[in-house]
Amino acid sequence: MMQFASPRADQPTHRIGEAVVTVTDASGAPLADTEVSVRQTRHAFTFGNIGFDFIEAANGEPRDGDEALAESYVELFNTATLPFYWGRFEPERGKPDTARLRRTAEWLRDRGVALKGHPLVWHTSQPAWLLGLPLAEVERLQRERIRRDVAGFADLIDTWDAINEVVIMPNFDNGDNAITPLARAKGRIAMIRLAFEEARAANPSVTLLLNDFDLSSAYECLIEGVLEAGIRLDAIGLQTHMHQGYWGEEAMLAMVERFARYGLPLHLTESSLVSGHLMPPEIEDLNDYRIPSWPSTEEGEARQADEIARHYRSLVGHPSVEAITYWGITDAGAWLGAPIGLVRADGSRKPSWHALHDLIKGEWWLPPTTVRTDADGRFGVRGFAGDYSVTVGGSSPESAICLSQQQNQTVHLTMEVEGQSQ
């Protein structure tokens, strides 16, 4: 009977790939009854987090604890979102922070982390030097900014939040900015077309998201209008910051189902759960809640660990969800000062880090596993879609295989064994 390398069986079947691998030596003869080691090296599913905390370390300005924080990061996450908020990225016209962001992207890539950029168009963070310019000039500069940054990072970043929070964009009244008047003049769908067409022209292979926190019917109507207008969306971005408490599996999955009906991949782009007291429910805009100190607590950390496991398990269990990006690895410098990190400000790992690790690198992961080939040099691999490494006898050079989310895959490997060469 053919032996299979498999993780535990109680996994979402739509995430699982299965392959029969035939191993031969350099002459083409099957390596029968031979010990083979298999281990998973990467998930196909996007387990992401923000990479903001590593800009200093990547640019030769390391802080105490950066190395340990990076270890906590790469043990869990395979994709990092980097900040391209225009107002911060190019505070002085013509002087974007390209070099620092490139070094950060390279630093993360060298650690096996893929990259995403966020965002190309957003009314909340845009440069003050746009104020007072004619709308036609603002539009020209916005288009140039998209082309410049998408093309400039095409070798490193292939996924972008193309435009952020368009539902409220034309009506945004929290201070002067030059993008809201442009959105009001052009309309939401025209703004989305601008972002997507310019980005795709700069990098035709790019993956582009429409991203929003407003998950009401207004967002659904906007998506329908975009699709009817013939604008190609690669994925729908859904923000789920839960500073006021976990929504629960039922509410979360009901929301996911509403957006799954468009037949597009869903990315949970900004997700957070607190490990301290919850923000009062009467707060309508999370940005309005500013307090001097928001500590993580033992009770809150236990709650966060339980909720993060439930949150990820339910979302990974839904076939339309392709990515989950958590919004913070550490409490140090976290958004709104909230204890949403998986690591405390002192670098120690919270129970939520361990709970998530138990899923991503435990229940949903194939550790190094030894099997024997059959008389035809075959063995089976069954596990979460992703990349796997194979060695013969534990000492041969590694060969890579990739499992997709399907069954009945076949793979042929020619392996170098002792006393032979390929």
Beta strands, then each sheet from edge to edge (+ up, - down):
strand 1: 4-5
strand 2: 16-24
strand 3: 35-43
strand 4: 46-50
strand 5: 79-83
strand 6: 114-118
strand 7: 157-164
strand 8: 207-212
strand 9: 235-242
strand 10: 266-273
strand 11: 321-326
strand 12: 369-372
strand 13: 378-384
strand 14: 386-392
strand 15: 399-403
strand 16: 409-414
sheet 1: 1+ 13+ 2- 16-
sheet 2: 12+ 3- 14+ 15-
sheet 3: 4+ 5+ 6+ 7+ 8+ 9+ 10+ 11+ 4+
end
